[in-house]
Amino acid sequence: QVPLVESGGGLVQAGGSLRLSCAASRSFFRINTMGWYRQAPGKQRELVAGITSGGTTNYADSVKGRFTISRDSAKNTVYLQMNSLKHEATAVYYCSDRLINDPNTYWGQGTQVTVPS
């Protein structure tokens, strides 16, 4: 069973919005932190936003004020609301999590976000 499944990517015009979803197949009680990363063509994967089990969030400077990460524990789902999208947001977005007492980082399959210039 795939532990993390992303959805919600697509093509959106600059200035528009998208909401990405990441459904976790395991209980949130086992998860320490979750995050959204992105990887643009020819670039390294970078952290976009993260959220801890306690609800503390952090964001890349480039998305602060425009992106919001949130979680719905009842649905075992983490969201990334992306507003005022720019062409620079074009990338494959990956959901990740880290479990309690587990040093590994787990990844979803990614979802493409395209913002035409």
N, C-alpha and C positions, 0 to 999 in steps of 0.2 A: 504494500500500500504506500502510495506516494505521500510523504509526510506533509508537504506544503504544496498547495495548488493556487497559482495566481490567476486572476482574471481581471477584465476591465480595461485592458489596453486598447489602443486603436489610433486612428488618425484624427487630429483635432487642430483647428486653426489657431494661430497665435492669439493669445488673449483668452482662449477658451479654458474649459475645465474638464478633468477626468477624475474618476474615483477608481482606484485599484483595490482589489480585494485579495486577501490571502487566507485561504481556509486551511487550518491545521487539523490533521487527522488524529492528533493525540491531545490529551487533556491539557488545558492551559496550566493546570497545577504542576505539570512537569517542566514547564517552560520558564526559563529565567529571563531571557530577553528576546525580542523580535525586532527585525529591522527590514527596511527597504534599501536596496542598493540599485545602482544602475551602471550600465556599461555601454558607452557610445562606441561606434566603430573606430578602431585604432587607439582607443584609450583604455586605461585601467578601470576596473570596477571600483566604484566609490560609494561610500555611505551617503544616503539621502536623508534618512530619518530612522530613529530607533525608539523603542519603548520598552521599559522594564516591567516586570511583573507587578511592581508597585504603581505603575502608571507614569513614571518619570519619562519625559521625552527629550530628545535632542535632535538637532537638525543641522544639515550642512548650511554654511552661511549663505550659499547661493539660493536656497529655497526658503529661508526664514521669512515668515510673514505671508507666504503664498501656499505652502504645503502644510498639511496637518495629518499626523499619524494618530490613529485611535484603535481601540480594541473593543470587541464585544465578546466577553468571556462566555456568555450563554451560547454563542454561535461558534466559538473557537475560531474567530476570524479577526484579522487585523486589516485596517483600511489605510489607504493613503489618498487623501483628498488633495488634488493638485489644481490650483487656480492660477489665473494669469500666466498660462503656459507660454514659454518662449521656445524658439527653435532649438536652443541649447539643451532643452529637456529631451530631445530625441535620443532614445536609447532603449535597450532592453532592460526592463526593471525586474529585479529578483527579490523575492521574499526570503528571509533567512530567520533561523532561530537557534538559540543555544539553550540546552537543557540544564537543569540543576545537576551538579556533580558530573558533568560531561564536558570535556574540553573541546569537543568538535562543534563546528558550525554546519548547519544543515541548510540546503538550498532548495528552492522551488525550480521549476523549469524555465521561468521567465515569461514576461509578457512585453510585447513591443509597443512602445509609445512613439508616435511620429508627429512632429509639429513642423509643417512645411515652412520654409523661409519665405 
